[in-house]
């Protein structure tokens, strides 16, 4: 049962089996009820025929009961005594009494004759009573029905009995129990049940086979996707793609999503490889320079360039810190939730930059309110510092930073009067280890991580970082972060 095809085939078979079983049971019940009602109707007709004869005063031994095998009849009085049965009836059940031998008729009870004073007009001329025709009747109420058995001339069978009451000429209320055979109902139900039991396995086998074949055909592209993914995993070639079916179903969407995932994974792996290669290259230079200076100093102490060694160490430390922060951002580290006043943060950062080549002009919109954001103070301060470092590196004589509320957030704008950023390069400069042609030197151009790190931090805080021109010359870097409110 580890196969989807097997589970689908089994599930479909079980569902169809339950549906057919319930439908078959319903058909059998309805068929049995209809046939039983027909038998009851036949029994009622036979019972009313006999009851009509009793109401007309036909003696018990002269009753016409019809075919005894088709309609066995038993007549009982008010006390439950059997007064008449059909010919050759040997045993009966289901009518309330199983006796089939008529009991002796009780002596008639004399009826008082009316006196002359009564003025009764119902006397005959000879002085005897005449029966009251109004008291001879057959009950019009719905008969009672019951199932039972009867043995007629040695043959025992099941019957549907109908019980009808009738009043004879003597004023006695008699109950006629007449039966109709259930053999036809039993044969029909048995035939239908046998046909269902015979056809059900065949239908279930067909359902299971068709489901297996349809599922196999539907899952064939999935098997192709699995094989290709296994091949990609074994070869580590992320440039390969899984086959996409021409259909527009879920499997085609799965293949398309898988290829999109492979594309994103390939880009991520390539980015990581390039990152590692660039980081190794960037780290090699300060480490080699520092080692050279230390080796020269060890051999010739008088030639030790302490200032250069310190500068290389600082640069190596900054590069290692940038790489560590980028690695943490790539790992999905979430920013903090501290409340930050960007105006105060910017003033504090600028006040600590005592060695800048060009003084920074600070402008904070006062009285507007809403200059607070949430996030990591260290990371946001790092972004501001990187933007100021970039402006100091390219500016000719002016660097400015402004803070204001805008579009439901807080904007930090850093401007310089340098040569600006060509429009074609305004997105590329945010890639890691990218330095433009006029900033290729490591001493002035940096490692090319500052702007990339700044944009990543902005994105992690739900903001954005863009660059535009300032007119004839210069660049404007705009950091937007959502308001804390």
C-alpha positions, 0 to 999 in steps of 0.5 A: 500500500505504499503506492499511490496507485494502489491506495487510489484503486483500493479507495475507489473500490471500497467507495463503489462497493459501499455505494453498490451495497447500499443501493442494492439493499435499498432495491431489495427492500423496495422490491420486497415491500412492493411484492409483499403489498401485492400479496397482501392485496390478493389476500385482502380480495380473497378474505373479502370474498369469503366475508361477503359470503358469510354476510349473506348467510352462506353456511360454513361448510358451503363457503367457496374459498377458491384455490386452497393452495393460493388462498388458504382460509381460516374463519374464527369467531369472536371467542377465537374459535375456528369455525371454518377452514379451507379444504386440505388446510393441515397447519397454519401460523400467523393468524393468531391461532394455529388450529385448523379443525373447526370447533362444534358450533354452540347452540343458538341462543333463543331470541325473545319474541316481541309481544303484541303490545310491542307492535313489532312489524318484523314478525313473519306471519307464522310468528317466527323472527326474521333476520335483520338485513341491516346487521349483515355487513363486511367491515370496510376498515383496513384489514390487518396483515401478517406473515405466516405459514400454512401447510396445504395438502402436505406442502408448507409455504410462506403466506401473507395473511389479511384479516377481515371482519364480517357480521353474519345473519345471526349477528355474530362477528367473524374474522376471515383470515385469507392468505396469498403465497409469498413464493413469487416475492421470495423468488424475485428477491432471491433472483435480484440478490443473486444477480447483485452478488454475482455482478458486484465482484465483476463491477468492483474488479472493473473499477479497481482496474480502471482506477489503477490504469487512470491513476498510473497514466495521471502519475506518469509525469510525476514519476518523470519529475521524480527521476529528473530530480533524483538525477539533479541531486546525484549530478548536483547540476542545478541548471537542469529542469524537470519536464513540464507536461502540456496539460494545465492540471495540478501536475503541470503546476507542480512541475512549473513550481519545481522548475521555479524552485530550481531556478531560485536554488541555482541563483542562491547557490551561485550567489553563495559561491560568488560570495565565498569566492569574493570574500576569499579574494577580499580577505586575502589582500589585507591578510597578505599585506598584514603578514608581509608587514609583520614579517618585514618588521620581524626581520627589520624592526626599524622598517615596521609600518605600524600605521599600515598594519593597524589600517590593514587590521581595521579594514580586515576587522570591518570586512569580517564584521560585514561578512558576518552580518550578511551571513546572519541576514542570509540565514533569516535573522529577524530584526529587533523590536526596539523603538528607535528615534531616527533623528536622535540616532542620526545625530549621534552617529554624525557626532561620532564621525570625527575623522571625516574628510568633509563635515556632514550637514544634518537636517532633522524635521522638528515638530512633525512627530512620527520619526520613530521606527522599530528594529535593531539599533545596531543594524540601522546605525550600520546602514546610516554609517555605510551611506555616510561612508559612501558619500564621504568617499565620492563627495567633492566638498559637501555631504548632507543627511536629512531625516523627515516623515514621509508616506507613512514612514521615516526617510533618511536621505544622504546626499553628496556633490560627487560625480553621481551614479550612472542610471544604468548602474543604480541597481548594480551598485547594491550587489555584493562586491560590486565597485564601479570603475572609478572606485576600483582601488581597495583603499578608496573603493572599499570591498563593495559590501556596504551598499549591499548590506544597507539594502539587505538591512532595509529590506529586513526592516520592511523598508527600501533603499534607492538611489537617484541623482541630485541634478547636474552632479551628485547622488541621493540615497533614500532610506525609507523605513515604516513608521513605528505606529 
